[in-house]
């Protein structure tokens, strides 16, 4: 069952939603800050209003203070109290006492409370139903008691309510705009990825040389494109190696198969003597053995992959080279195969693989070279250097790095040398072609 959740949403949608969520958090924080600051400012203004009015009344003579209290109207109200808390003068719109406390509880200072006031318009119509409004009160002691000045919070709370409404509407509009901008910005940011996707979809084995376009900015996408192009380069090199491998294999297989077919056709063309048939069968047998060796090499090359598996043991290269030379002397005819070494030269390696490498070099020298063949072995650092030379013309320059012209044998030698931490070098010195194999202990 397929589940639909945020992890399955398109990347562009997730980026836009993340942008929207961050904008929402920012706007919410800004709204709370503005509301708090506005509330503090309005509260400070109300306190200033009652303080100014209290200062004005307190500066009047005692006989005029009660007159000033009774004359107050509008949004500011006042009452004059005796030391016992009894009301002796009150603003004309105040109903009841501004302080609902006894004389013992009357203290100077600001406080939050409520006022029962008559509406001016309702009073003009003869209606005397008071309304309760939240208020800020200031209690100030006087020479003959207390002065209480109050102002309604109703306008301030209405202003805060309007501010909240405006913040809500403005915030929703800002979120809508932020969501659209985030979606558009995500599309612009993902456009290089889309171009890379389109190019990647067009790359195949016939267009392996193509690479992904690199974004102009040196950012994460640019580094991703560089990494992917490096991967494509490695895949391209692997594909080229496979193509060369197929070409080498077909080249190596064609010759022995053609020789076998020729021998069989000649043997069947007319009646042959037993000697002639025996010679033909021996020739076919030699080609079959060559095919077996070639098949083993193909299997080794195919199984090698990036690294050829080996079993490392102490191997004396002089003994190994002597054994290979003895094996090929019969096939060499009048050409000599010599071995030169200062003494035992031992390395840690795979004896079977190293035997295959030396055999391939000698076989290449016999089939593609000329003159006598010399196998030279000497110490080289912590490992050894094995060189097979002959008097042939050597390989073309391109065959040194890509030895398909030299057949599959040299490719196998390179794989074996690489598995032993070494390398192969082909060069011409004087009148001899030298193929040198540097060997080191595997993993060393």
C-alpha positions as CSV (number, residue, x, y, z in Angstrom):
1,X,0.0,0.0,0.0
2,X,1.4,3.4,-1.1
3,X,1.4,6.0,1.6
4,X,1.1,9.6,0.8
5,X,3.1,11.8,3.1
6,X,5.6,14.7,3.2
7,X,8.5,12.3,2.3
8,X,6.7,11.6,-1.0
9,X,5.8,15.2,-1.9
10,X,7.7,16.8,-4.8
11,X,10.9,18.5,-3.7
12,X,9.6,21.9,-5.0
13,X,6.5,21.6,-2.9
14,X,8.5,20.7,0.2
15,X,10.9,23.6,-0.3
16,X,7.9,26.0,-0.8
17,X,6.3,24.6,2.4
18,X,9.5,25.0,4.4
19,X,9.8,28.6,3.2
20,X,6.1,29.1,4.1
21,X,6.6,27.6,7.6
22,X,9.6,29.7,8.3
23,X,7.7,32.8,7.1
24,X,4.8,31.8,9.4
25,X,7.1,31.5,12.4
26,X,8.7,34.9,11.6
27,X,5.3,36.6,11.1
28,X,3.9,35.1,14.3
29,X,6.9,36.3,16.3
30,X,6.6,39.7,14.8
31,X,2.9,39.9,15.5
32,X,3.3,38.9,19.1
33,X,6.1,41.5,19.5
34,X,4.1,44.3,17.8
35,X,1.0,43.5,19.9
36,X,3.0,43.5,23.1
37,X,4.7,46.7,22.3
38,X,1.4,48.3,21.3
39,X,-0.3,47.1,24.4
40,X,2.5,48.6,26.5
41,X,2.4,51.9,24.7
42,X,-1.4,52.2,25.1
43,X,-1.2,51.3,28.8
44,X,1.6,53.9,29.3
45,X,-0.5,56.5,27.5
46,X,-3.5,55.7,29.8
47,X,-1.3,56.1,32.8
48,X,0.0,59.4,31.6
49,X,-3.5,60.6,31.0
50,X,-4.7,59.9,34.5
51,X,-1.4,61.2,36.0
52,X,-1.7,64.5,34.1
53,X,-5.3,65.0,35.2
54,X,-4.5,64.0,38.8
55,X,-1.6,66.5,38.9
56,X,-3.9,69.2,37.5
57,X,-6.6,68.7,40.1
58,X,-4.1,68.2,43.0
59,X,-2.5,71.6,42.3
60,X,-5.9,73.4,42.8
61,X,-6.8,74.8,46.2
62,X,-8.8,72.4,48.4
63,X,-12.1,74.2,47.9
64,X,-11.7,74.1,44.1
65,X,-10.6,70.4,43.8
66,X,-14.2,69.1,44.4
67,X,-15.5,71.5,41.8
68,X,-12.9,70.3,39.3
69,X,-13.8,66.7,40.1
70,X,-17.5,67.3,39.5
71,X,-16.8,69.1,36.2
72,X,-15.0,66.2,34.6
73,X,-16.6,64.3,31.8
74,X,-15.7,62.4,28.7
75,X,-13.2,59.6,29.1
76,X,-11.6,60.8,32.3
77,X,-13.4,60.4,35.6
78,X,-12.5,61.3,39.2
79,X,-13.7,61.1,42.8
80,X,-12.7,62.8,45.9
81,X,-12.7,60.6,49.0
82,X,-12.4,61.3,52.7
83,X,-9.7,59.6,54.7
84,X,-12.4,57.0,55.6
85,X,-13.0,56.2,51.9
86,X,-16.4,58.0,51.6
87,X,-17.1,59.7,48.3
88,X,-17.5,63.5,48.8
89,X,-17.3,64.5,45.1
90,X,-17.7,62.6,41.9
91,X,-17.6,63.1,38.2
92,X,-21.0,63.6,36.7
93,X,-21.0,60.4,34.7
94,X,-19.7,58.0,37.4
95,X,-22.2,55.7,39.0
96,X,-21.1,54.3,42.4
97,X,-17.6,54.3,43.9
98,X,-14.5,53.9,41.8
99,X,-12.8,52.0,44.6
100,X,-14.6,49.0,46.0
101,X,-12.4,48.9,49.1
102,X,-12.6,50.0,52.7
103,X,-10.6,53.0,54.0
104,X,-8.1,50.7,55.5
105,X,-7.3,49.2,52.1
106,X,-6.9,52.4,50.2
107,X,-3.3,52.7,48.9
108,X,-1.7,55.2,46.6
109,X,-0.6,54.2,43.0
110,X,-1.9,52.7,39.8
111,X,-4.2,49.8,39.6
112,X,-6.5,48.0,37.1
113,X,-10.2,48.1,37.8
114,X,-13.5,49.0,36.3
115,X,-15.8,52.0,36.3
116,X,-19.6,52.2,36.2
117,X,-20.3,55.2,33.9
118,X,-23.3,56.7,32.2
119,X,-23.2,57.3,28.5
120,X,-23.4,61.0,27.6
121,X,-25.9,60.4,24.8
122,X,-28.0,58.1,26.9
123,X,-28.0,60.7,29.7
124,X,-29.2,63.4,27.3
125,X,-32.1,61.1,26.5
126,X,-32.9,60.6,30.1
127,X,-31.6,57.1,30.2
128,X,-29.5,56.4,33.4
129,X,-28.4,52.8,32.8
130,X,-24.7,52.6,33.7
131,X,-22.1,50.6,31.8
132,X,-19.2,48.7,33.3
133,X,-15.9,49.5,31.5
134,X,-12.4,48.3,32.3
135,X,-10.3,51.1,33.4
136,X,-6.9,52.3,34.7
137,X,-7.1,54.0,38.2
138,X,-4.7,56.3,39.9
139,X,-5.1,56.8,43.7
140,X,-3.3,59.9,45.1
141,X,-3.5,61.1,48.7
142,X,-4.5,64.7,49.3
143,X,-4.6,67.0,52.4
144,X,-8.2,66.1,53.1
145,X,-8.3,62.5,51.9
146,X,-7.7,60.8,48.5
147,X,-8.1,61.7,44.9
148,X,-9.1,58.8,42.5
149,X,-8.7,59.5,38.8
150,X,-9.8,56.8,36.2
151,X,-9.9,56.5,32.4
152,X,-11.6,53.7,30.4
153,X,-9.6,51.0,28.6
154,X,-12.3,50.5,26.1
155,X,-10.7,52.5,23.3
156,X,-7.3,50.9,23.9
157,X,-8.8,47.4,23.8
158,X,-10.7,48.3,20.7
159,X,-7.4,49.6,19.1
160,X,-5.7,46.3,20.1
161,X,-8.5,44.3,18.6
162,X,-8.2,46.2,15.3
163,X,-4.5,45.7,15.4
164,X,-5.0,41.9,15.8
165,X,-7.4,41.9,12.9
166,X,-5.0,43.8,10.7
167,X,-2.1,41.5,11.7
168,X,-4.2,38.5,10.9
169,X,-5.3,39.7,7.5
170,X,-1.9,41.1,6.7
171,X,-0.2,37.9,7.9
172,X,-2.5,35.7,5.7
173,X,-1.8,37.9,2.7
174,X,2.0,37.8,3.5
175,X,1.8,34.0,3.8
176,X,0.1,33.7,0.5
177,X,2.7,35.9,-1.2
178,X,5.5,34.0,0.6
179,X,4.1,30.7,-0.5
180,X,4.0,31.8,-4.2
181,X,7.4,33.3,-4.0
182,X,8.8,30.2,-2.3
183,X,7.3,28.0,-5.0
184,X,8.7,30.2,-7.7
185,X,12.1,30.4,-6.0
186,X,12.2,26.6,-5.6
187,X,11.5,26.2,-9.3
188,X,14.3,28.6,-10.2
189,X,16.7,26.8,-7.8
190,X,15.8,23.4,-9.1
191,X,16.0,24.4,-12.8
192,X,19.7,23.4,-13.0
193,X,18.8,19.9,-11.6
194,X,16.0,19.6,-14.2
195,X,18.6,20.5,-17.0
196,X,20.9,17.8,-15.6
197,X,18.1,15.3,-15.5
198,X,17.1,16.0,-19.2
199,X,20.8,15.7,-20.2
200,X,21.2,12.5,-18.2
201,X,18.1,11.0,-19.8
202,X,19.7,11.6,-23.3
203,X,23.1,10.0,-22.4
204,X,23.5,6.4,-23.7
205,X,26.3,4.1,-24.7
206,X,26.3,5.8,-28.1
207,X,26.7,9.3,-26.5
208,X,28.8,8.3,-23.6
209,X,31.1,11.3,-24.1
210,X,28.4,13.8,-23.1
211,X,28.5,15.3,-19.7
212,X,26.0,17.1,-17.4
213,X,25.8,20.9,-17.7
214,X,27.5,22.7,-14.8
215,X,25.5,25.4,-12.9
216,X,27.2,28.8,-13.1
217,X,27.2,29.2,-9.3
218,X,29.9,27.5,-7.3
219,X,27.5,25.8,-4.9
220,X,26.3,22.4,-3.8
221,X,24.6,21.8,-7.2
222,X,27.8,22.7,-9.0
223,X,29.8,20.2,-6.9
224,X,27.1,17.6,-7.4
225,X,27.3,18.0,-11.2
226,X,31.1,17.8,-11.0
227,X,30.8,14.6,-9.0
228,X,28.3,13.1,-11.4
229,X,30.4,14.0,-14.4
230,X,33.4,12.3,-12.7
231,X,31.2,9.2,-12.3
232,X,30.2,9.3,-15.9
233,X,33.8,9.6,-16.9
234,X,34.6,6.5,-14.9
235,X,31.7,4.7,-16.5
236,X,32.8,5.9,-19.9
237,X,36.3,4.6,-19.3
238,X,34.9,1.3,-18.1
239,X,32.7,1.1,-21.3
240,X,35.8,1.8,-23.4
241,X,37.7,-0.9,-21.6
242,X,34.9,-3.4,-22.3
243,X,34.8,-2.4,-25.9
244,X,38.6,-2.9,-26.2
245,X,38.2,-6.2,-24.4
246,X,35.7,-7.4,-26.9
247,X,37.9,-6.2,-29.8
248,X,40.9,-8.0,-28.2
249,X,39.0,-11.2,-27.6
250,X,37.6,-11.3,-31.1
251,X,41.0,-10.6,-32.5
252,X,42.6,-13.4,-30.5
253,X,39.8,-15.9,-31.2
254,X,39.7,-15.3,-34.9
255,X,43.3,-16.5,-35.7
256,X,43.2,-19.9,-34.0
257,X,39.7,-20.6,-35.2
258,X,40.7,-19.7,-38.8
259,X,43.8,-21.9,-38.6
260,X,41.7,-24.8,-37.2
261,X,39.2,-24.4,-40.0
262,X,41.9,-24.3,-42.7
263,X,43.6,-27.5,-41.3
264,X,40.3,-29.3,-41.2
265,X,39.3,-28.2,-44.8
266,X,42.7,-29.2,-46.2
267,X,42.4,-32.6,-44.5
268,X,39.0,-33.1,-46.0
269,X,39.8,-31.8,-49.5
270,X,41.3,-35.0,-50.7
271,X,42.4,-38.4,-49.2
272,X,45.4,-37.9,-46.9
273,X,48.0,-40.3,-45.6
274,X,48.1,-41.2,-41.9
275,X,51.2,-39.0,-41.5
276,X,49.4,-36.0,-43.0
277,X,46.3,-36.5,-40.9
278,X,48.5,-36.9,-37.8
279,X,50.2,-33.6,-38.6
280,X,46.9,-31.9,-39.2
281,X,45.5,-33.2,-35.9
282,X,48.6,-32.0,-34.1
283,X,48.2,-28.6,-35.6
284,X,44.6,-28.5,-34.5
285,X,45.6,-29.7,-31.1
286,X,48.0,-26.8,-30.7
287,X,45.3,-24.3,-31.7
288,X,42.8,-26.0,-29.3
289,X,45.3,-25.6,-26.5
290,X,45.9,-22.0,-27.5
291,X,42.1,-21.5,-27.4
292,X,42.0,-23.1,-23.9
293,X,44.7,-20.7,-22.7
294,X,42.9,-17.8,-24.3
295,X,39.6,-18.8,-22.7
296,X,41.2,-18.9,-19.3
297,X,42.6,-15.5,-19.9
298,X,39.2,-14.2,-20.9
299,X,37.7,-15.6,-17.7
300,X,40.4,-14.0,-15.7
301,X,39.9,-10.7,-17.4
302,X,36.1,-10.9,-17.0
303,X,36.4,-11.9,-13.3
304,X,39.0,-9.2,-12.5
305,X,36.6,-6.3,-12.5
306,X,38.3,-3.4,-10.7
307,X,40.8,-5.7,-9.0
308,X,42.0,-9.2,-9.7
309,X,41.8,-11.6,-6.7
310,X,45.1,-13.1,-5.7
311,X,46.5,-15.4,-3.1
312,X,49.8,-14.0,-1.8
313,X,52.6,-16.4,-1.0
314,X,56.4,-16.2,-1.2
315,X,57.4,-16.7,-4.9
316,X,60.9,-17.0,-6.3
317,X,60.8,-15.1,-9.6
318,X,64.0,-16.7,-10.9
319,X,62.6,-20.2,-10.4
320,X,59.2,-19.2,-11.9
321,X,60.9,-17.5,-15.0
322,X,63.1,-20.6,-15.5
323,X,60.1,-22.9,-15.5
324,X,58.3,-20.7,-18.1
325,X,61.4,-20.5,-20.3
326,X,61.7,-24.3,-20.3
327,X,58.1,-24.7,-21.2
328,X,58.4,-22.4,-24.3
329,X,61.8,-23.6,-25.6
330,X,60.2,-26.3,-27.8
331,X,57.9,-23.7,-29.4
332,X,60.8,-21.2,-29.8
333,X,62.6,-23.4,-32.3
334,X,66.0,-21.9,-33.2
335,X,65.3,-18.8,-31.0
336,X,66.8,-18.9,-27.5
337,X,65.0,-18.0,-24.3
338,X,67.4,-16.9,-21.5
339,X,66.9,-16.1,-17.9
340,X,69.1,-13.6,-16.1
341,X,69.0,-13.0,-12.3
342,X,71.6,-12.1,-9.7
343,X,70.2,-14.9,-7.5
344,X,66.9,-15.8,-5.9
345,X,64.5,-12.9,-6.1
346,X,61.6,-13.5,-3.8
347,X,58.3,-11.5,-3.7
348,X,55.0,-12.1,-2.1
349,X,52.5,-12.8,-4.8
350,X,50.2,-15.3,-6.5
351,X,52.4,-17.9,-8.2
352,X,49.7,-18.9,-10.7
353,X,49.0,-15.3,-11.8
354,X,52.6,-14.4,-12.0
355,X,53.3,-17.6,-14.1
356,X,50.5,-16.4,-16.4
357,X,52.0,-13.0,-16.7
358,X,55.5,-14.2,-17.6
359,X,54.0,-16.8,-20.0
360,X,52.0,-14.1,-21.8
361,X,55.1,-11.9,-22.2
362,X,57.1,-14.7,-23.6
363,X,54.2,-15.8,-25.9
364,X,53.9,-12.2,-27.1
365,X,57.6,-12.1,-27.8
366,X,57.5,-15.3,-29.7
367,X,54.4,-14.4,-31.8
368,X,55.0,-10.7,-32.3
369,X,58.7,-10.2,-31.8
370,X,62.0,-11.4,-33.3
371,X,65.4,-12.7,-32.3
372,X,66.4,-14.2,-29.0
373,X,64.3,-13.6,-25.9
374,X,65.8,-12.6,-22.5
375,X,64.0,-12.7,-19.1
376,X,65.8,-10.4,-16.7
377,X,64.9,-10.2,-13.0
378,X,66.4,-7.9,-10.3
379,X,65.5,-6.3,-7.0
380,X,63.6,-3.0,-7.2
381,X,63.0,-1.3,-3.9
382,X,60.8,-3.5,-1.7
383,X,59.7,-5.5,-4.7
384,X,61.2,-6.7,-8.0
385,X,61.4,-5.7,-11.7
386,X,60.9,-8.4,-14.3
387,X,61.8,-7.5,-17.9
388,X,61.1,-9.6,-21.1
389,X,63.0,-8.3,-24.2
390,X,63.4,-9.3,-27.8
391,X,64.6,-7.9,-31.1
392,X,61.2,-7.1,-32.5
393,X,60.0,-3.7,-33.7
394,X,57.9,-3.1,-30.6
395,X,54.4,-1.7,-30.3
396,X,52.9,1.4,-31.7
397,X,52.7,4.3,-29.3
398,X,49.0,3.9,-28.7
399,X,49.4,0.2,-28.0
400,X,51.6,1.0,-25.0
401,X,48.7,2.5,-23.1
402,X,46.0,0.6,-24.9
403,X,47.6,-2.7,-25.9
404,X,44.8,-4.2,-28.0
405,X,47.3,-4.3,-30.9
406,X,49.5,-6.5,-28.9
407,X,46.7,-8.9,-28.1
408,X,44.9,-9.8,-25.0
409,X,48.0,-11.2,-23.3
410,X,49.5,-7.8,-22.4
411,X,46.2,-6.6,-21.0
412,X,46.1,-9.6,-18.7
413,X,49.7,-8.8,-17.7
414,X,48.7,-5.3,-16.7
415,X,45.8,-6.6,-14.6
416,X,48.2,-9.0,-12.8
417,X,50.8,-6.3,-12.2
418,X,48.2,-3.9,-10.9
419,X,46.9,-6.6,-8.5
420,X,50.5,-6.9,-7.2
421,X,50.8,-3.2,-6.6
422,X,52.9,-2.7,-9.8
423,X,52.7,-1.5,-13.4
424,X,53.8,-2.4,-16.9
425,X,56.1,-0.3,-19.1
426,X,56.8,-0.9,-22.8
427,X,59.8,0.8,-24.4
428,X,62.4,0.5,-27.1
429,X,66.1,0.5,-26.1
430,X,68.6,0.2,-28.8
431,X,67.6,-2.7,-31.0
432,X,65.5,-4.4,-28.4
433,X,61.9,-4.0,-27.2
434,X,61.6,-4.3,-23.5
435,X,58.4,-5.0,-21.5
436,X,59.1,-4.3,-17.8
437,X,56.8,-5.5,-15.0
438,X,57.2,-3.8,-11.6
439,X,56.0,-6.0,-8.8
440,X,55.4,-5.1,-5.1
441,X,53.9,-7.1,-2.3
442,X,50.1,-7.0,-2.6
443,X,48.6,-4.4,-0.3
444,X,52.0,-3.1,0.6
